[in-house]
Amino acid sequence: MHESERRFSHLLGNVELISVMLDREGRITYSNEYLLRLTGWRQEEIIGRNWFELFTPPENNKLIDTFAHSSPNLPEAWHHENEILTRSGERRLIRWNNPCCGRAPAM
């Protein structure tokens, strides 16, 4: 099991897709190097911080509601597209999948 987790972690760390994991309160528990390069942050600066406060443009408050109230059984909860903010305030458009129901995360 540990070897499988290590390989999965290595894969997420090296693929050129954003990979980020949030806890139930929206705090970042994991991010890969690609997200850090894309946004200009360092790992130690974002782990434990709220994803929505750090990366979501202020006018996009609906994402918090989507996160808090999405049912993993509804297809509209699975795929989204929105902008995120970089450390310098630039915007990047991302498409993301909700990894509910055992689907692999990909952003």
Backbone torsions as a table, in degrees:
resi	resn	phi	psi	omega
1	MET	NA	-43.4	-179.2
2	HIS	-64.5	-36.8	178.6
3	GLU	-65.5	-41.1	177.7
4	SER	-62.9	-43.7	177.5
5	GLU	-63.6	-39.5	179.3
6	ARG	-63.6	-44.5	179.1
7	ARG	-64.7	-41.3	178.2
8	PHE	-63.5	-43.6	177.9
9	SER	-62.8	-41.0	177.7
10	HIS	-63.1	-43.3	178.4
11	LEU	-60.4	-49.9	-179.4
12	LEU	-63.6	-31.5	-179.7
13	GLY	-74.2	-19.2	-173.9
14	ASN	-117.0	-7.9	-179.9
15	VAL	-80.4	147.3	-179.8
16	GLU	-90.0	54.2	170.5
17	LEU	-131.5	146.5	175.5
18	ILE	-69.4	133.9	172.6
19	SER	-131.0	122.3	-179.5
20	VAL	-143.7	142.9	177.5
21	MET	-123.3	137.0	-179.6
22	LEU	-118.9	149.9	172.3
23	ASP	-84.6	-177.1	-175.6
24	ARG	-63.7	-21.8	178.9
25	GLU	-92.8	2.8	179.1
26	GLY	86.6	10.4	177.6
27	ARG	-82.2	141.8	-178.2
28	ILE	-74.7	124.3	177.6
29	THR	-109.3	-17.9	179.5
30	TYR	-157.0	143.9	167.8
31	SER	-147.5	150.6	177.7
32	ASN	-94.1	172.6	-178.2
33	GLU	-61.3	-34.3	-177.3
34	TYR	-63.2	-42.3	176.0
35	LEU	-60.1	-42.9	-178.9
36	LEU	-63.7	-45.2	178.3
37	ARG	-63.5	-41.0	-178.2
38	LEU	-66.6	-33.3	-173.2
39	THR	-107.3	-13.2	177.9
40	GLY	84.6	9.6	178.3
41	TRP	-94.6	164.4	171.6
42	ARG	-107.7	151.1	-178.0
43	GLN	-49.7	-49.7	-175.7
44	GLU	-67.2	-15.9	179.2
45	GLU	-84.9	-19.4	-175.0
46	ILE	-113.7	-25.1	-178.8
47	ILE	-61.1	128.7	-179.8
48	GLY	89.9	-10.5	179.0
49	ARG	-89.7	158.7	-178.3
50	ASN	-76.5	122.2	-179.3
51	TRP	-55.6	-45.6	-173.6
52	PHE	-68.9	-36.4	178.3
53	GLU	-72.0	-33.2	-175.1
54	LEU	-87.6	-40.0	-170.2
55	PHE	-112.5	-14.3	-174.4
56	THR	-95.1	127.2	175.0
57	PRO	-58.0	142.8	-175.0
58	PRO	-54.7	-34.9	-177.7
59	GLU	-76.3	-1.1	-177.4
60	ASN	-105.9	42.4	-178.2
61	ASN	-59.9	-25.4	-176.6
62	LYS	-60.8	-21.6	178.9
63	LEU	-64.2	-34.1	178.5
64	ILE	-63.7	-44.6	177.6
65	ASP	-64.2	-41.3	178.2
66	THR	-58.6	-44.8	-179.8
67	PHE	-64.8	-46.2	-174.6
68	ALA	-72.2	-32.0	-172.1
69	HIS	-113.9	3.7	-177.1
70	SER	-72.9	136.0	175.6
71	SER	-91.8	126.7	-178.8
72	PRO	-63.2	-12.9	-178.8
73	ASN	-90.8	-4.8	-179.0
74	LEU	-100.4	127.9	-178.9
75	PRO	-56.0	-33.0	-179.8
76	GLU	-67.1	-13.1	177.2
77	ALA	-87.3	-7.7	-172.6
78	TRP	-86.6	-37.2	-172.1
79	HIS	-128.1	136.1	-179.7
80	HIS	-142.2	161.5	173.1
81	GLU	-140.4	127.9	178.2
82	ASN	-162.6	168.4	177.2
83	GLU	-86.5	150.0	168.8
84	ILE	-122.9	160.5	178.9
85	LEU	-99.2	141.6	172.1
86	THR	-87.2	174.9	178.7
87	ARG	-59.0	-35.1	-178.4
88	SER	-85.8	-1.0	178.2
89	GLY	95.8	-1.4	175.0
90	GLU	-67.7	157.8	179.7
91	ARG	-108.8	140.4	176.2
92	ARG	-128.5	130.2	177.7
93	LEU	-84.0	128.1	178.1
94	ILE	-127.3	154.0	168.6
95	ARG	-112.3	137.8	-178.5
96	TRP	-139.8	155.9	178.4
97	ASN	-116.0	137.8	174.8
98	ASN	-80.4	121.9	-175.3
99	PRO	-81.5	28.8	179.1
100	CYS	-67.0	163.8	173.6
101	CYS	59.3	28.2	174.4
102	GLY	84.0	2.2	176.7
103	ARG	-72.5	145.9	-179.1
104	ALA	-71.6	140.0	179.5
105	PRO	-72.2	141.6	174.2
106	ALA	-156.1	131.2	179.2
107	MET	-131.7	NA	NA
